[in-house]
Amino acid sequence: MEAGMTLVYLVSFFAVVIAMAFAVYLHLWVKKQPVENATIIKVSDLIKAGANTFMRKEYKILAAFSGVVAAILFILLPQPIWKGGSIMNNVYMVVAYAAGTILSAIAGKMGIIVATSSNGRCAEAAQKGIAPSFLVGFRGGAVMGLAVVGFSLFGVAAVLLAFGNTTISLGFSFGASSLALFAKAGGGIFTKTADVAADLTGKVELGIPEDDPRNPAVIADNVGDNVGDVAGMGADLFDSNVAAMTSALVIASSLGATGLANIAMVFMYAALGLISSIVGIATARIPQGSTPTKALNSSTYVTSGVFVVLTALATLIFKGFSWRIWGASTVGLLVGVIIGLATDYFTDDSKPIVKKVAHASKSGSAFTILSGVSYGFISALPAMIGIGISALIAYKLCQPIGDGYAMFGIAMAAVGMLSIVGTIISNDAYGPIVDNARGLAEMGGLGEDVIAIADELDSAGNTVKAVTKGFSIGAAGLTVISLLGTYMSEANAALVEAGKALISGFDLLDPIVFFGMLVGAAIPAVFSAMLILGVDKNAQRMVEEIHRQFREIKGLREGKASADYGKCIDIATAGALRELIPAGLVAILATVAVGFIGGPLAIGGFLMGNIVSGLLLSLFMSNAGGLWDNSKKYVESGHEGGKGSEAHKAAVVGDTVGDPFKDTAGPSINTQITVVSLVASLTSALFVAFSIFK
């Protein structure tokens, strides 16, 4: 199989090269599209400068944080340096961790570069029609999608090839996850600070359009779309993809003589997923009479179909590849698509749920909130059932192969669900590009027809963004279930070395396990509250600043003077950077505290509680937020009284509540789950050696 592994590595690196070459082509294609409107060029430059300033300051803070973590890893992992073992493994762990953070940061930065150069071109392309504008927005997002998946596959393959140790790969995954946690939190706080403040002061108080240049927060809002939904979400899905691959590799390596074939299978499937995404991205178009939503969804279906066929061929050709494992990965992918369709039903403004919430808004904002919260909770059920069913089928399908294969099946279901992540990120990054384009079309005075086209593209972006969030949360659910298996593997290895009894499961009647589960279930709620409070406090500061400018800058309200956009960008930046570290630290420190109090069994309970609670809250908040957003857009399109009506004001209030739900806390929770799972796996040996209750 050694020769087979060489071929697998070659296929993996070849897929990365093809993906990067295609990303460069798409970026150059986007850059060739014309942008001539002077106002659009000026505002695009302001957005780019604001995004780059925030990213630079954020990365400085995260570099310092990563340096501290790297020092701790060097001292403690894989084993404490005072034990006298080989110090090189600790060095390798630090190198892998640093590589994970750096590649994740580069992927986010690449996304910002292409997104901020695509938005103005997307706006001007709308003058030619919806199809050309869609293509600019989607191809701009696709650069991010290809970069994220290419870097994740390259990083995991390079680390395993260099160090030959799957435990060291956990360090790479932890680097990606920790940066994703803080990047998503920081970007989410920034974007929703500006969005909430701009909507409340502009639409509700002053009755001016969403992207009116008189609003001092309008540029900060557009900057936030990029740092939150492009860089933040890119880091999030980079983390999910790396974590899924790493957990599958750790479990595969524990399967004895057949482990090498299974490791080869993980890389082969990931590489074929990347190639499938390239095909799906290349075929995305809006045919005559179609819609942007259908075009985005069709690229997902094409990618899924190509992946199923290519992996079936690989399973047929390569010796040692199991059809049962192929079945598990296919089930994961199909369930991911089904979760996306269920999410679409609750968030698409052409479906009945959004219309019901919009109708409820006629009775006031309280009814907007009540109906949105209710449907948000209901929407979590199909995805939770889907995650459970896919895990159950994958487990039962692979269990007959032998010991350990049941958990490997779940891990491969996660790999399967994330196999099309290149297309998923492309769809997701498309959203903020067309959102910015809509604002630029209005500020550039391109006319109502162009704004209407941009609105249609933006609405599709909101719908598909909700679908991609559901997809990524579902994948995270399967990933963390497999990471629970990874934790057991790592903990049992430490228990064998310590001469203690192995863990075969976690008994909920055991008070130590139950203690861990209760604490773990509470952490996602506390984590979410801290992020939303960060948005709340920051948005209040920005609202005060907007009021000050309208009060003190003569002629601003009449459009005869310019707003001080930079001040609002500074408020959003300072607040986001101040709030991004504490919430993540609470989750990490709680994991360590539970481990040192209750040992490895308590951590098992902690992870179970964290997974179930986190998935439920994440799905609820992401879907409720998307539902409120599109309810507002449904009213703005002329229904239930249209713009300026009481229903519109109530819908805007619902949207401002949903904004930090769907773009700050909701998508950050699944990263939090992944981070604590990896912390648990990396520190399992310490919990075996040191805990109050053995």
Order of alpha helices (4+ residues) and beta strands (2+ residues): alpha-alpha-alpha-alpha-alpha-alpha-alpha-alpha-alpha-alpha-alpha-alpha-alpha-alpha-alpha-alpha-alpha-alpha-alpha-alpha
